[in-house]
Each structure stands twice: as C-alpha cells, then as structure tokens.
Amino acid sequence: IKIIAIDEATLAELGPYSNWDRSYFAKLVEILNKDKENAPKVIGIDVLFSGTDYSEEDAYFAEVCSRYDNVVLASTITWDSLLYKEENGQYYQMQYVSGEGKPYEALADVTEYGFTNAIYDEDGFVRRTYTKVNSSIGGLPVFYNSFAYLIARKVDDVKLYPMCVEVGLTSKPGEFECISMADVLAGKIPLDNFKDCIVLIGAYEEGMMDFYRVPIDYSKEMYG
C-alpha cells in the first residue's frame, strides 16, 4: 500500500484545494498508468467528485478514467430511520439509505465507486466499518459497496463479509509509505515505485479535516 498525499507541500504548489479543477487528478491517473508494466493494481481516490460545471477539466477526468479499469472513487451514503409497528404492537426502528453522494454522472458512468462513511463508537474512535449495505428503492433491492471492499476486490477475490466488521488495523498511523501528490505530478517519483501496489490518494493535511482516531494508537490520529 502506497499513499499519495494531498499534503501541505501539494497545497503550496497547486494552491488552495477549493480552487482546484479535476485535471490534477486526471493527470495523476495518467501518470500512474503511463507505464503498463509498472502500473498499480488499483488506484483508490478518497475524494468526493460530486457535482459538475460541465467544464473541459471534468470531461477530461472522466475520459482518462474510462481508459483504465484500476480506478476506484469515493462516494457517501445518507442514513435515515423509519419507525414501524409490528402486528404484536411493538415498535421498531429501521435504518435505511435515503440518498447517495456519488461522482458526477459522466465520471460515475465509467468508474466504480464505493461509500466511505465511518462508524464512530461512543468514545469517538473508529473500530468497525461497513463492507456493504443493502437497502431498497421503490421496493427493489439496492446494494452499496464500500470503497475499501471494491479496492480489495480489484486486487484479488475476496470472501463475502458481514455488513459490519471489526477493522483489522495492520500498522500504526504514519507507517505506510507516504508520497506527496506534488512530487508525483512533477515526475520526481519513479513509476516502478507503484508497481502492483494499492495506491490510495487523499487528504493528508489537518486543515482538510479528514482524520480519525483509532484504537491502535491513542496518541495520534490517522488520516482518512
């Protein structure tokens, strides 16, 4: 696993994240897949690409992603609850998915995407995760896969897991190799560094508010 980080160095080079267009991510996917022999097994981009202004950059990103089958994008699901009464008179509360924040249509049509919702315990730590969620729309079943589950499935065959599982943390925060996105875009990193890897791309700067507390290290937060 290699992490390509949207870190302080990247923001200093490319400017505030809120001002970015999607061509940066298009170029990143192109660079990582440029040499087929050294391409990653999977590229997981933990960034929400919801909404579009139908710009050339958005079209370019969708076109680049359509060329490769190793890209997985992030989405979110919205939970709601319904109170219902059974024949015995008892009331029950049922949770269901009432909405999904997925990539803009042109991008969603050419990539796989999975939800990234975190489950917090009462003490604020993340110990469990969803692998998939079953819901229904208009009485028809709908299945939502998690971001992590789709990535694992692209690497190898994976067994069917329960909907909710304990997280098997294999290292402490900061132990995976982390490379600045700015360095990859600038061509400073040899492409064989990513050969057959799981490459995860996402926020690695505190101001972007994508970090979690995990029980493997109580003193340090882990970026999303």
C-alpha distance (Angstrom), angle and dihedral (degrees) to the residues before:
residue distance angle dihedral
I1 . . .
K2 3.80 . .
I3 3.80 123.7 .
I4 3.80 121.0 -146.3
A5 3.76 103.3 -160.7
I6 3.77 130.9 -149.5
D7 3.79 87.8 -147.2
E8 3.81 138.2 157.7
A9 3.80 91.7 -80.7
T10 3.82 90.8 53.5
L11 3.80 92.9 49.3
A12 3.81 90.4 47.8
E13 3.81 89.8 52.5
L14 3.82 100.6 40.1
G15 3.79 101.5 27.6
P16 3.82 131.0 -120.8
Y17 3.79 113.2 -15.0
S18 3.82 91.3 -127.1
N19 3.82 88.6 64.6
W20 3.80 96.4 51.2
D21 3.77 123.1 112.7
R22 3.80 121.3 -151.2
S23 3.79 95.5 -103.9
Y24 3.82 89.2 89.1
F25 3.78 90.2 63.1
A26 3.81 91.8 42.8
K27 3.81 90.2 54.6
L28 3.80 90.7 46.6
V29 3.81 92.7 53.7
E30 3.82 89.8 46.8
I31 3.81 92.3 50.9
L32 3.81 94.1 48.4
N33 3.82 91.7 49.3
K34 3.81 96.3 38.2
D35 3.80 93.9 101.6
K36 3.79 107.9 44.6
E37 3.81 92.3 -161.3
N38 3.80 91.5 57.1
A39 3.81 100.1 35.6
P40 3.81 121.2 128.9
K41 3.79 118.5 -105.0
V42 3.78 88.6 -126.1
I43 3.80 137.7 2.3
G44 3.79 113.4 -152.7
I45 3.80 114.8 -168.3
D46 3.79 110.5 -163.2
V47 3.80 94.2 -162.2
L48 3.79 127.5 108.2
F49 3.81 111.8 -123.2
S50 3.79 96.7 -174.8
G51 3.80 118.8 152.2
T52 3.78 129.2 18.2
D53 3.78 139.6 -146.8
Y54 3.83 89.4 -154.4
S55 3.79 89.9 -114.6
E56 3.78 125.9 162.3
E57 3.81 88.5 -108.6
D58 3.81 92.3 57.0
A59 3.79 91.3 48.1
Y60 3.80 90.0 47.3
F61 3.82 92.4 52.7
A62 3.81 92.1 49.8
E63 3.80 91.2 47.8
V64 3.82 92.4 50.4
C65 3.81 92.5 49.1
S66 3.79 90.8 49.4
R67 3.82 89.7 63.4
Y68 3.79 95.5 61.2
D69 3.78 135.1 52.8
N70 3.82 97.0 -158.4
V71 3.83 99.6 77.0
V72 3.82 123.5 105.4
L73 3.80 121.1 -178.4
A74 3.79 133.5 -162.9
S75 3.78 130.2 -107.6
T76 3.80 135.7 167.7
I77 3.78 133.2 -134.2
T78 3.80 126.2 -146.7
W79 3.79 118.7 -137.9
D80 3.78 125.4 -147.8
S81 3.78 132.8 171.1
L82 3.77 135.4 -134.4
L83 3.80 126.4 -158.8
Y84 3.79 113.2 -145.6
K85 3.78 136.4 173.2
E86 3.77 123.8 -132.4
E87 3.80 126.7 -147.2
N88 3.79 91.0 -98.2
G89 3.82 89.2 61.5
Q90 3.79 96.4 -109.6
Y91 3.79 120.2 132.2
Y92 3.76 122.8 -133.9
Q93 3.78 134.0 -174.4
M94 3.78 117.9 -135.9
Q95 3.79 124.6 -167.3
Y96 3.78 120.6 -145.7
V97 3.80 139.3 169.1
S98 3.78 109.3 -98.3
G99 3.79 98.4 176.2
E100 3.79 146.7 0.8
G101 3.79 129.3 -141.2
K102 3.78 101.5 -150.1
P103 3.82 134.8 164.4
Y104 3.78 118.4 -76.0
E105 3.78 113.0 -77.7
A106 3.82 100.4 -100.3
L107 3.81 89.8 51.0
A108 3.81 96.1 41.4
D109 3.81 89.5 53.6
V110 3.82 93.0 61.4
T111 3.82 104.6 34.9
E112 3.77 142.1 50.2
Y113 3.79 116.6 -114.9
G114 3.77 133.5 -175.0
F115 3.78 136.0 -169.4
T116 3.79 121.0 -96.6
N117 3.82 101.3 -165.2
A118 3.79 113.3 148.2
I119 3.81 125.3 -140.9
Y120 3.80 113.1 -137.8
D121 3.78 123.0 -159.3
E122 3.80 119.7 -141.6
D123 3.81 91.5 -92.2
G124 3.82 91.7 55.3
F125 3.81 96.1 -106.4
V126 3.80 125.6 126.8
R127 3.81 112.0 -129.5
R128 3.80 103.1 145.5
T129 3.75 137.7 44.0
Y130 3.78 139.7 -166.7
T131 3.78 116.7 -115.9
K132 3.79 95.4 -172.8
V133 3.78 139.1 -16.5
N134 3.79 129.3 -142.2
S135 3.78 118.3 -150.5
S136 3.79 137.9 145.7
I137 3.79 138.8 -121.4
G138 3.79 117.3 -159.9
G139 3.79 90.0 -13.0
L140 3.81 92.9 -53.8
P141 3.82 119.7 117.0
V142 3.81 117.6 -109.8
F143 3.81 124.6 -169.6
Y144 3.80 124.6 -154.7
N145 3.81 119.5 -166.5
S146 3.78 123.3 -155.6
F147 3.80 123.0 -115.5
A148 3.82 91.2 -116.8
Y149 3.81 93.9 47.9
L150 3.82 92.4 53.2
I151 3.80 90.9 48.9
A152 3.80 91.7 50.5
R153 3.80 90.7 48.2
K154 3.80 91.5 55.2
V155 3.79 90.8 53.2
D156 3.80 96.6 49.4
D157 3.78 144.1 -31.8
V158 3.79 109.6 -63.6
K159 3.75 129.1 -163.2
L160 3.77 123.2 -115.6
Y161 3.78 107.5 -90.2
P162 3.80 128.6 -161.3
M163 3.79 114.2 -94.2
C164 3.81 91.2 -103.3
V165 3.82 123.9 32.9
E166 3.79 138.6 171.8
V167 3.80 112.3 -98.7
G168 3.81 110.9 -110.7
L169 3.80 98.9 -147.2
T170 3.82 109.8 -162.5
S171 3.79 100.5 -175.5
K172 3.77 141.8 14.5
P173 3.83 122.9 -97.6
G174 3.79 111.0 -72.4
E175 3.82 97.6 21.4
F176 3.80 98.1 107.4
E177 3.80 117.1 83.8
C178 3.79 107.9 -92.1
I179 3.81 122.8 -162.5
S180 3.79 126.8 -174.4
M181 3.81 114.0 -111.8
A182 3.82 87.8 -137.7
D183 3.82 90.8 60.6
V184 3.80 92.9 50.8
L185 3.81 92.3 48.7
A186 3.82 89.9 48.6
G187 3.81 91.2 54.0
K188 3.80 94.0 -116.8
I189 3.83 94.7 129.1
P190 3.83 120.6 72.9
L191 3.80 109.4 -119.8
D192 3.81 93.0 -132.3
N193 3.81 86.0 68.5
F194 3.83 87.0 78.3
K195 3.81 99.0 42.3
D196 3.83 111.9 142.2
C197 3.83 90.8 -13.1
I198 3.75 133.9 135.9
V199 3.80 101.3 -117.6
L200 3.80 115.3 -161.0
I201 3.80 118.9 -166.7
G202 3.78 122.2 -166.2
A203 3.78 152.2 108.2
Y204 3.80 115.6 -37.6
E205 3.78 101.1 165.3
E206 3.80 123.8 89.7
G207 3.80 94.6 -130.1
M208 3.81 90.2 64.0
M209 3.84 89.7 64.2
D210 3.80 97.1 -139.0
F211 3.80 103.9 130.7
Y212 3.79 136.9 108.2
R213 3.78 141.2 -161.7
V214 3.79 114.3 -116.7
P215 3.81 129.5 -172.5
I216 3.81 96.0 -125.2
D217 3.83 90.0 75.2
Y218 3.79 119.1 17.3
S219 3.80 93.5 -173.6
K220 3.80 99.3 57.4
E221 3.78 135.3 49.4
M222 3.80 122.9 -132.3
Y223 3.79 120.3 -135.1
G224 3.77 117.1 -122.6
